Amino acid sequence: MITSVHYISTCITLLFVSYLGYHTAKKVKSSQDFAVGGRRLTSIQVSGSIIATIVGGASTIGTAQLAFQKGVSAVWFTLGASIACLFLGVFMAGPLRRAEVDTIPEFLSRTYGVYAGVAASVLTAFAIFVHITGQVLSAVAILTSTFQIGVILAVFISIILIISYIFFGGFLGTSIVGIVKSILLYFTLMISGMIVYSYFHGIGGITGAFPKEPWLDMFSDGVYVSIAQGFSMVVGITSTQTYLQAMFSGKNEKESREGAFLSALLIPPVGFICTWIGLYMRSVNPHIIPKEALPTFILTYLNPWIGGITIATLIISVIGTGAGLTLGISTMINRDIYVRCINQKADDQKQLLVLRSAVCIISLLTIIMVFTNMNSLILEWGFLSMALRGTTIFIPLLGALYFKDQVTPLAGFVAIIVAPIISVLWGVIGIGNINSLYVGLGSSFILLIGISMFSKKKEVNR
């Protein structure tokens, strides 16, 4: 049951973090400061910005929800995110940081042309927007279950917090919020993990409380499905503006690379502990609403002061992810659509205005999306978004990074547009058991290679 102490500690924590987001406005003098932190972030700040966005509602509330319903297979979201950060650090951090760009479409347009960059911007912006919906649904779950407020009020509080975290400080704001969130999250989840371990009386208690199938099997949905979920995270994260924006923002290649590796180390414990909590709540209170498993645990088993901080940390996690994703979309709207297609002579102050206006417009559209999808499964939005942006960007991005001389502009343009359409249609029609992500990636690869070879051959014949 929530007490006045919960309210006080939650509000104090939220106000403190919101102040930090506002305080970074003093360091934002230009649109580049707003978009990529002026390219002066350390590895810790780079990691903070990544974790601020990856570790959100899907990683915490969504993971506990899925563990409550299906068991340990819920860890695939955070496990896939960790592997994705390793991939970022090893294969992508260096060349992306050297490119001195602000967006993925801007990078792609250097190889495939302006139209390909604009198409990538529009499609990935929509895919990222889908993920924001899942984050706000997570925030609504926390606010309604803990503070007993109405859904409408919870949605508007969530949106106001998203705007406050990035409207003033932009990328610097998300980085600072991410660092503070990481400290608070690991402090509170470590305590929660010890409590669950104690109540279960060790690992033996968990294995005794649940049969291996399906609860304790990471591949309970099937090896193919589980690996596809993890792989979709790798593809989606390495194809997303928000996470690659962190690679663009490091002081140098070394800082960007180490920031990715640090994120890979810090993300998995969050998923494992939230999975434990979801299982524990299933064993002691199987009749609660699944998405309220984590908030209910916090209110029932944690000290009110710690519980209030934990609730605030979960809200910050969810809002921070929504804010980072919103910033990624607004950056693409400004750089790839406004400056490139509408006003090529826009000065820095106009660009800063467009960035902040885009944040507000995206937030308003999110409200509409949330109200029309209130009862959907939180993690479904995350996996759908990852798959959609992955089929759009992943293969063309690898081509631009490592095979620039072998691919052609036409091939990149066609792959960026057609592959996600094929993926979505395959998912809707449901042909066979092949995951639509694999179909989309396969289509993208065939289109990029096939059209490039045809174009090269045509040039040789001429």
C-alpha angles and dihedrals in degrees: 000000000000118000136191088263089060090053094048098047092043094051094045091052094047093048091049094052093043089053090053090053091050094044092060088066087085089067095049108093100147143024089259090056088052095046105038106006092255089291092277104111123132123226090263091052091046089051090047091055092049094047091044088064106030098045101063139112095319092052095048117018094022092049093049089047093053092044089053089054104035112007134234094351084086090082092076093088095059094033090055090047091054093050089048091055090051089052090050092052097045103040111016114027096078102048093039093051091047091053092070093213132134103217140033093237088053089054093045093049090063088066105026104028137251097294092054090051093051092047091050090049094052096045097045092044089058092047092050090047088058089058093051088061090059091051094052090048087055091050091049090052091055097044097045096044097045105033098030093229127146124271094244093054091045092054093050093047089052093051093047090053092049091053093046093054096056110015093083106025104027114189093355088055093053091047095053092043089049094054093048091044092052092053093048094042096052092044094052097038091049089057091045091050092052091050093051091046090051095048092047089047091231134308090314090064091056094049090046094051096052135040114239092245117091103344103056099033117099088201097048091129089050130280092262095052094044095049089046090056092051092043091050088058092052092048094041098048094045088051098048126104094216096059096038088049085068089056090052092052103058121111088241142340093281094055093047093048095047090047090057092048092049090052091051089055097047102044105066098061089061092058094045095051093045088050090053090050092050091051093047093051089049090055097048103029112018094164099066122104104273096231089055093058095102098040090047091051091051094051094044105042110024128081107262094245092048090040092055092050090048092051090049090047091053090049090049090048092053095041092044091056092047090047094050092049091047090051090051092054094045091051091054092046090054101040102032104032111020100038096032101041109017112030115008091174095053112142123226096265092053090051091050089052091050091050093053094042090052090053090057095044093049089050092053092049089050090058090058092047093050095050091053094048103036099137100044125120110267098218092050089068091052096050093043092051094047092050094047097050091040094057089049100048115013103080096036089048093052088047091053092046101047110009103039094140094048100051126070133218093244092051092051093047094050093045092050093053105033103040097063090046090054090047094052094045091049090051092049096046093041099211112186123323098296112124113243090230091063091046091051094047092045090050091048092051094048093047094047095047098035098048092042091054092046092049093047091049091050090052091050091051090052 
